[in-house]
Amino acid sequence: YMNSTVQCLHSVPELKSALINYSGRSDDVDQTSHTLTVATRELFTELDKSVKPVAPMQFWMVLRKKYPQFGQLHNNSFMQQ
């Protein structure tokens, strides 16, 4: 499900533009939100440059840190959210 969501978000020009223009952490944004924004920008950049499949591991790890429910296990497998 995450890959489908990333693909949909990646197709939104306004979001891609906002990520490209993101200048960094401001005082009103917590560190994990900033890190997730940067990871999303890096993932989108990699998707734009690569002709091969992209494994979004860094993005996934940051997403799980910001939202721990995405790291929940059931029968030794990550749950589908």
N, C-alpha and C positions, 0 to 999 in steps of 0.2 A: 504494500500500500504506500509506503514511503516513496518508492521510486516513481509511482504514478503521480503522487502529489508534487514531487520535485519537478517532474516533466511538465505538469500543468503550470506551476509557478514560473518555471523557466521560460515559458511561452508568453509571459506578460511583459510587454516592452517597458511599461512604466516601472515595474518592480526592478527589472534589470538595470534601467537607467538610475533609479534611486540607489541601488546597491553600488553601482560604479561611482556615483557621486558621494557616497557615504564617506565622510571625512574622518571619522573616528569617534571615540567615546566622549560623550558630553556628561555633565554632572547629573543630569536627570535620567541617565540610563545605567542600569546595574551592569556589572562586569560580565555576567553570564549572557545577558542580552546582547551586549557588544560582541562577545566572542561568537555567538551564534550568527549574528549579522555578518561578521567577517568570514566565518566558515561558509555561509551561504554564498557570499560574493566569490570566494575562492572556488567553490564547487561550480558555480555558473560560469566562471572564467574557464575552468577546466573543461566543462561541457562544450563551450564554444570553440575551444582550440583542438579538441580531440576528435578523431574520426573513429576511435576505438571505444568500446564500452568503458564507462567510468565507474569505479567502485567508490561510493561516497563515504568512506570509512571515517575520515576526520569530521565531516558534517554529522554523521550518525553519532559519533562519540560525544560531540558537543551538544547535540540535541538531547541525548540521554542525560547529560549532566544538568542541563537546564530543566528538562522535564523527565524526572526519574521513572515515571510510569512507563516510558518507552523502553526501559531496561528490565522490566518485570519478566521473570521466567515462569514457565509452566511445563512440567515434565522435561526439564533441562533444555527447553527451547524458548526463544523469545516469543512473547505473546503478540498476537496481531491486535492492534489497537482499533 
